[in-house]
Amino acid sequence: MRKLFATIADRYDFITVALSFGRDRAWKRRLAREAQLHHGDRVIDLACGTGDIAFAAALYGAEVVGLDVTLRMIELARAKERLARTRGLWPIPRFTVGDMMALPFADASADVITTGYGLRNVPTLEDAVDEIVRVLKPGGRLLSLDFNRPRQAVVRTAYLGYLTVVGATLGWVLHRDPDTYRYIPESVRRYPGAHGVAELLQARGFDDVRVIPIFGGFMTLHVARRRA
Ligand SMILES: C[S@@+](CC[C@H](N)C(=O)[O-])C[C@H]1O[C@@H](n2cnc3c(N)ncnc32)[C@H](O)[C@@H]1O
């Protein structure tokens, strides 16, 4: 999985636009809005990729750190950081290489944790959630944007079929390898889906868990508050 993200990193921004019909940036702005950030809030964006959510959160005056396990993703995020600096933008997120399964942050040190397409790709969802709970302050918020796994078999089959065909086409055109984006339908197939994730969050230390359907329910934004 790690090698895969290093392979796709340089095409990642293009891919997210293509697969979301150009909607991905708007969904991430919605995530940042729903976080109800305040000036100086300490925010950690997990699996930050090239940094879109981190930049969206920083616009609210939050102190943001983006973390990703793939060095190439962090290099691309830092290039955006340098560009923002030359344009005099402020505040600007910082970026660091790290594993969201073992966060390099102290207990109860974050007001808000965000992640876009992060929870679907971890080795064990339960362990990733426990690590988020550890680092969030009591009352802190988690916001996660991700694909949903449609409940109805017919819709699910059509959706996964669409992701497979479009992914294979993009994989061939961009990387000469139709299997490059196969991980997307495979991870959606394994994922417990919007309501499964909500139940897991509730069971592992969150209250006020909201499931916000996006893009006709094919995508989901989870908003949850760490139990005090
Ligand atoms: C689909 S991309 C999402 C990027 C970004 N959050 C966005 O919304 O555009 C998934 C990211 O998760 C990262 N990732 C996968 N496993 C990880 C882990 N254990 N810890 C941190 N990042 C991880 C990958 O390197 C990749 O950048």
The ligand as a Tripos MOL2 file, in Angstrom:
@<TRIPOS>MOLECULE
LIG
   27    29     1     0     0
SMALL
NO_CHARGES

@<TRIPOS>ATOM
      1 C1         -6.3190    8.5460   -0.8170 C.3       1 LIG1
      2 S1         -4.9950    9.4430   -0.1100 S.3       1 LIG1
      3 C2         -5.8040   10.7900    0.7330 C.3       1 LIG1
      4 C3         -5.0170   12.0690    0.7370 C.3       1 LIG1
      5 C4         -5.7110   13.2950    1.3320 C.3       1 LIG1
      6 N1         -6.1510   13.0790    2.6810 N.3       1 LIG1
      7 C5         -6.8780   13.7500    0.5040 C.2       1 LIG1
      8 O1         -7.9780   13.8050    1.0410 O.co2     1 LIG1
      9 O2         -6.7170   14.0530   -0.6610 O.co2     1 LIG1
     10 C6         -4.6100    8.3870    1.2170 C.3       1 LIG1
     11 C7         -3.3620    8.8130    1.9300 C.3       1 LIG1
     12 O3         -3.2110    7.9980    3.0870 O.3       1 LIG1
     13 C8         -1.8360    7.8600    3.3300 C.3       1 LIG1
     14 N2         -1.6730    6.7510    4.2720 N.ar      1 LIG1
     15 C9         -1.9360    5.4410    4.0710 C.ar      1 LIG1
     16 N3         -1.6770    4.7330    5.1960 N.ar      1 LIG1
     17 C10        -1.2550    5.6340    6.1210 C.ar      1 LIG1
     18 C11        -0.8150    5.5250    7.4680 C.ar      1 LIG1
     19 N4         -0.7750    4.3350    8.0980 N.pl3     1 LIG1
     20 N5         -0.4550    6.6450    8.1310 N.ar      1 LIG1
     21 C12        -0.4800    7.8510    7.5040 C.ar      1 LIG1
     22 N6         -0.8600    8.0140    6.2150 N.ar      1 LIG1
     23 C13        -1.2450    6.9210    5.5350 C.ar      1 LIG1
     24 C14        -1.2560    7.6410    1.9490 C.3       1 LIG1
     25 O4          0.1170    7.8940    1.9070 O.3       1 LIG1
     26 C15        -2.0850    8.6400    1.1360 C.3       1 LIG1
     27 O5         -1.4310    9.8810    1.0290 O.3       1 LIG1
@<TRIPOS>BOND
     1     1     2 1
     2     2     3 1
     3     2    10 1
     4     3     4 1
     5     4     5 1
     6     5     6 1
     7     5     7 1
     8     7     8 2
     9     7     9 1
    10    10    11 1
    11    11    12 1
    12    11    26 1
    13    12    13 1
    14    13    14 1
    15    13    24 1
    16    14    15 ar
    17    14    23 ar
    18    15    16 ar
    19    16    17 ar
    20    17    18 ar
    21    17    23 ar
    22    18    19 1
    23    18    20 ar
    24    20    21 ar
    25    21    22 ar
    26    22    23 ar
    27    24    25 1
    28    24    26 1
    29    26    27 1
@<TRIPOS>SUBSTRUCTURE
     1 LIG1         1 GROUP 0 **** ****
